[in-house]
Amino acid sequence: MSTPARKRLMRDFKRLQQDPPAGISGAPQDNNIMLWNAVIFGPDDTPWDGGTFKLTLQFSEDYPNKPPTVRFVSRMFHPNIYADGSICLDILQNQWSPIYDVAAILTSIQVHTYSIFNSNVDTLHFLPWN
């Protein structure tokens, strides 16, 4: 049966194949368009440079109105990635919009790996703690 979510995921997959973002790949599992496997390659000049990080994306029939559940399968040390592989990322939670497609989700996760390199992070050391 072809539902709106499944049609949208087929469109997302076609777009990802035709115009893949650098350092990212993703595809639905065999016989299940609602469950995807993805790979993000570690961004250059980061602690993850040269790494290959696997993820799963589980979509519901409410997609694109609700975000997928995304988890790292590969272990990843990052302050916004929990031990179970789930990701603290605003677009996967309260900032979700139906305009995001699979490519945008994966690109946001890839870019998110840069966030620990905030140039102001060292100032936290000097904050007074009560």
C-alpha positions in Angstrom: 0.0 0.0 0.0 1.3 3.4 -0.9 0.7 6.0 1.8 1.6 9.7 1.7 4.6 8.9 4.0 5.8 6.1 1.8 5.5 8.3 -1.3 7.4 11.1 0.3 10.2 8.6 1.4 10.5 7.3 -2.2 10.8 10.9 -3.4 13.4 11.6 -0.6 15.4 8.5 -1.7 15.3 9.5 -5.4 16.6 12.9 -4.5 19.3 11.5 -2.3 20.5 9.2 -5.1 20.4 12.0 -7.7 22.1 14.7 -5.6 23.8 13.2 -2.6 25.3 15.6 -0.1 29.1 15.2 0.4 30.1 12.8 3.1 26.6 11.2 3.5 24.8 8.2 2.1 21.5 6.6 3.0 19.0 4.1 1.7 15.9 2.3 2.9 16.4 -1.3 4.1 15.3 -4.0 1.7 11.5 -4.4 1.7 11.0 -1.6 4.2 10.9 2.0 3.1 10.1 3.1 6.6 13.5 1.9 8.0 16.7 3.4 6.6 20.4 2.8 7.1 22.7 5.8 6.7 26.4 6.6 6.9 28.0 9.8 7.8 31.7 10.2 7.1 33.7 12.1 9.8 34.1 15.7 8.8 37.7 16.8 8.0 39.7 18.5 10.7 37.5 17.2 13.5 38.1 14.4 16.0 35.9 12.3 13.7 38.0 12.9 10.6 38.3 9.6 8.7 35.6 7.9 10.7 32.6 6.1 9.3 29.5 6.4 11.4 26.3 4.3 10.9 22.8 5.4 11.7 19.3 4.2 11.5 16.3 6.3 10.7 12.8 4.9 11.6 9.9 6.7 10.0 6.3 6.6 11.0 3.2 6.9 8.8 3.0 10.5 10.1 6.2 11.5 8.2 6.8 14.2 7.1 4.5 15.8 9.7 6.6 14.1 12.5 10.3 13.5 12.5 11.9 10.1 12.3 13.7 8.5 15.2 17.4 8.7 14.4 20.1 6.7 16.2 23.8 6.2 15.8 24.5 2.5 15.5 28.3 3.3 15.6 29.6 4.5 19.0 30.2 8.2 18.9 31.6 10.4 21.6 29.8 13.7 21.3 28.0 15.8 24.0 24.8 15.7 22.0 24.7 12.0 21.3 23.5 9.7 24.1 24.8 6.3 25.1 21.9 4.6 23.3 22.8 6.5 20.1 19.9 8.9 20.1 20.7 12.5 19.1 19.8 15.8 20.8 19.1 17.9 17.8 16.4 20.6 17.6 15.2 19.7 14.1 14.5 16.1 15.4 12.4 17.5 18.2 10.7 20.9 18.7 12.0 22.6 15.6 10.9 19.9 13.2 9.3 21.0 9.9 7.7 18.9 7.1 10.0 20.7 4.7 13.0 18.7 6.0 13.8 15.6 3.9 16.2 12.8 4.5 19.1 14.7 2.9 18.4 17.7 5.2 18.2 15.5 8.3 21.5 13.7 7.5 23.2 17.0 6.6 22.1 18.6 9.9 23.5 15.7 11.8 26.8 15.9 9.9 27.1 19.6 10.5 26.1 19.1 14.2 29.3 17.2 14.8 31.2 20.5 14.5 29.3 22.1 17.3 31.6 21.1 20.1 34.2 23.4 18.5 32.4 26.5 19.7 35.2 29.1 20.1 33.6 30.4 23.3 33.5 27.0 25.1 36.7 27.8 27.0 34.9 30.7 28.8 32.7 28.2 30.7 35.8 27.4 32.8 35.7 30.9 34.2 32.0 31.2 35.0 31.3 31.4 38.7 29.5 28.4 40.1 27.3 28.8 43.1 
